[in-house]
């Protein structure tokens, strides 16, 4: 009864074994020539700014905010794709549900826009 799932289980085991092997073998196989440039933080090709004296060395959150907004609106596309594939089977119920979903995401977008989360000043 579970035999059709055997290849899937095998693929998960193979993926887990590969991940475990990669993590444990990397320190032994990887290069060991470290210098100051390799140990510094990488900020998109810009020379890293020194840590501020006040605030305990806080990092600006602009990069993290942009990443979270990208994930939010990217996940929206992930949820819209199955609707596009099966729109004819869902009928009016699917249309109402997707309209509510798009309205909810639109409100989130308007909120972020209004709060200045999309400004690059």
Legacy VTK file of the C-alpha trace (Angstrom):
# vtk DataFile Version 3.0
C-alpha trace
ASCII
DATASET POLYDATA
POINTS 121 float
0.000 0.000 0.000
2.845 2.431 0.734
5.039 1.159 -2.081
4.188 4.057 -4.478
5.706 6.454 -1.929
8.994 4.570 -1.695
10.785 6.676 -4.366
9.699 9.860 -2.586
10.986 8.600 0.754
14.234 7.571 -0.949
14.637 11.083 -2.432
14.085 12.695 0.981
16.660 10.367 2.540
19.110 11.108 -0.259
18.584 14.874 0.150
19.071 14.636 3.916
22.218 12.551 3.506
23.621 15.029 0.998
22.883 17.975 3.307
24.474 16.225 6.278
27.522 15.254 4.226
27.915 18.804 2.895
27.781 20.361 6.340
30.175 17.896 7.959
32.680 17.710 5.081
32.929 21.454 4.361
35.381 22.304 7.175
37.726 19.514 6.045
37.508 20.050 2.290
37.205 23.861 2.096
40.100 26.328 1.884
41.791 27.341 5.097
43.488 30.552 3.930
41.574 33.274 5.736
42.433 36.936 5.607
40.811 40.095 6.891
38.812 40.721 3.696
37.195 37.279 3.846
36.199 37.690 7.481
34.614 41.147 7.007
30.890 41.572 6.462
29.804 41.898 2.838
27.421 44.767 2.141
26.637 44.604 -1.583
30.074 45.692 -2.717
30.076 48.770 -0.499
32.856 49.202 1.999
31.405 48.159 5.394
30.590 51.101 7.605
32.108 51.173 11.072
29.855 50.214 13.948
28.229 53.265 15.560
29.360 54.154 19.038
25.811 54.787 20.270
23.307 51.947 20.053
25.528 48.935 20.599
26.525 48.399 16.971
23.056 48.147 15.432
22.821 47.441 11.734
20.406 49.358 9.498
17.271 47.385 8.824
16.672 48.616 5.259
18.052 45.417 3.746
16.001 43.200 6.025
12.831 45.203 5.427
13.310 44.937 1.670
13.871 41.190 1.938
10.749 40.694 4.031
8.651 42.754 1.620
10.015 40.746 -1.291
9.107 37.500 0.465
5.621 38.793 1.291
4.786 39.781 -2.264
6.592 36.798 -3.769
4.490 34.400 -1.704
1.438 36.160 -3.101
2.467 34.998 -6.559
2.943 31.464 -5.256
-0.660 31.467 -4.039
-1.997 33.024 -7.230
-0.459 30.395 -9.522
-2.701 27.450 -8.480
-5.735 29.671 -8.956
-4.621 30.518 -12.476
-4.221 26.831 -13.275
-7.626 25.748 -11.975
-9.718 28.902 -12.353
-12.326 27.223 -14.564
-12.957 24.425 -12.049
-13.337 26.767 -9.066
-16.046 28.893 -10.599
-17.584 31.823 -8.747
-16.393 30.590 -5.336
-12.766 30.655 -6.512
-13.211 34.100 -8.038
-14.591 35.514 -4.772
-11.830 33.886 -2.734
-9.052 35.158 -4.985
-10.617 38.644 -4.990
-10.546 38.630 -1.163
-6.939 37.434 -1.226
-5.860 40.138 -3.683
-7.731 42.754 -1.639
-5.939 41.627 1.529
-2.549 41.786 -0.162
-3.514 45.149 -1.658
-4.261 46.485 1.807
-0.863 45.215 2.981
0.797 46.909 0.021
-1.011 50.191 0.710
-0.030 49.995 4.384
3.645 49.441 3.553
3.536 52.238 0.987
1.864 54.633 3.415
4.361 53.852 6.195
7.284 54.583 3.859
8.565 51.036 3.554
9.086 51.447 -0.189
11.080 54.719 0.031
14.837 54.488 -0.570
15.861 57.714 1.176
LINES 1 122
121 0 1 2 3 4 5 6 7 8 9 10 11 12 13 14 15 16 17 18 19 20 21 22 23 24 25 26 27 28 29 30 31 32 33 34 35 36 37 38 39 40 41 42 43 44 45 46 47 48 49 50 51 52 53 54 55 56 57 58 59 60 61 62 63 64 65 66 67 68 69 70 71 72 73 74 75 76 77 78 79 80 81 82 83 84 85 86 87 88 89 90 91 92 93 94 95 96 97 98 99 100 101 102 103 104 105 106 107 108 109 110 111 112 113 114 115 116 117 118 119 120
